[in-house]
């Protein structure tokens, strides 16, 4: 797995976490305009990163399948990825 691929995955995890946290915050603060803005910017960044990853490396989820549905099986599974010296 390339360093660029790992860097995109890492940022996807970070931005995904922030998106979920902002959604939880907005459950209790629905009128917080800054919170809505942050959520929307994280969601837009997640979509952008996800599309980039899908184009370069293949689908992240089964919802992203557009070619042969089992093409993703050729890549490493999450537990097979070496994270040492990678974008930490």
N, C-alpha and C positions, 0 to 999 in steps of 0.2 A: 504494500500500500504506500502510495506516494505521500510525502510530507504535506503537499497542497491538499490532498484528499483528506488527510487527518485534520488539517487546520480547518477545513470547511465543516467537517463533522463536529469538531470541538465547538466552533462558533454556533452551529445549529443547536447543539445541546444547551449552550449558554443562553441563546436568544429564546429558545423554546421554553426554558425554565422561567425567564423573565416574563414571557407572554402569559404563562400560566399564573405566575404570582400576581401580575397586574390584573388578570381576570378575577382572581380571588379577592384582591383588594377592592375591585369595583363592585363585587357582590355586596360589600358593606358600605361602600362610598360611591354610589352610582352617579352622583352629581359632580364628582371631582373631575374638572376639565383637564387638569394636568395628567391625572391618571388615565383618562381616556386617550389623551394624546400619546402618552408613553406606550400604552397598550397597542395603539394603532401603528406606531412606528416600529415596535418590536414585531408585530404581526407582519408588517410589510417586509421587514428585513428577513424574517424567517421564510416568507414566500420566495423572496429573491434568492436566498441561499439554497433553498430546496430545489428551485428550478435550475440553478447553476449546477448543483450536485447531480441532479437527474440527467442533465445534458451531457456532463463530462464522465460520470461514473456509473450511471444506471439508477434504477429506482430505489428509493429509501423505504417505501412501504408498498404493500400490494395495491394501494389506491393509485400509485404512480406508474403502474405497468402500462406500457403502450406497445411494446414489442412482444417478443416471445415471453410469456409469463414466468418462465423458469430461468431466464438469463441471469438473474441475480445470484443464482446458486454457484456461479463460477468465482465469485469474489470471496474474500475471507469472511468468516463469521465474526461477530463482535469479540468473542473470546479468543480468536486467533490473531487479533491485531496486536502488534508490538507497539506500545505507546512510549517506550523508552526513547529519550532524546527527541521527542516529537512535540513541537509547538506547545510546550507547557509553560 
